[in-house]
Amino acid sequence: MTGALLEAHDLWRTYRSGEGEVHAVAGVTLSVAAGEFVALTGRSGSGKTTLLNLLGGLDRPTAGQVHIDGVDLMRLGDRQITRLRRERLGFIFQSYGLIPTLSAQENVELPMHLRGWHWRRRQERAVEMLKLVGIGERIGHRVYELSGGEQQRVAIARALSAKPSLILADEPTGSLDTATAASIWRLLLDIVRTSDVALVAVTHDLSVRDYATRTLSMQDGRIEPTA
């Protein structure tokens, strides 16, 4: 393998359908370095989210390899993959995945709590990350008191909190209006540039092309050749 932070080689995910097979991901090879913001676009059913789940160890491929920071996910058991996700990955979802009864700060502290960070260190890091994403003044507000754009910023702060090497985002602007979506894409690009992380984002939002360092299109489980 090369020195890339994330590498997938000849990745397949096949499902049984009646008497036949469906190839949700069909032979994908992908390499992403630190400091890259890679966007995966394509129609619904093209395999984008399935690929993202394979890259993050949320699903196992039928065939192929995934390496993160040089670690071969296929050689890890379920408990080891869970630990790798906690220590090296950050996830951002369209539905935000926040706990509505907790404050913004408390939501951001959760990944650090799972990693056993001291409470003072968790608090300091959570405040730092919420200021980084531009909502430091909303630290004590509960999730249900925040707008959709603010909730997504909390989700981004949470993904960054435990200092991941790789961030995986599934439709991070899918629930947002055009202007708010643009602000989220700009924020993610700034984070990639300044934090030396890698970001892979799955999206239907083609405006991502204005922000991503590389945009790839999927169709029928494959990454289409760049024109």
Secondary structure, 3 states (H helix, E strand, C coil): CCCCCEEEEEEEEEEEECCEEEEEEEEEEEEECCCCEEEEECCCCCCHHHHHHHHCCCCCCCEEEEEECCEEHHHCCHHHHHHHHHHHEEEEECCCCCCCCCEHHHHHHHHHHHCCCCHHHHHHHHHHHHHHCCCHHHCCCEHHHCCHHHHHHHHHHHHHHCCCCEEEEECCCCCCCHHHHHHHHHHHHHHHHHHCCEEEEECCCHHHHHCCCEEEEEECCEECCCC
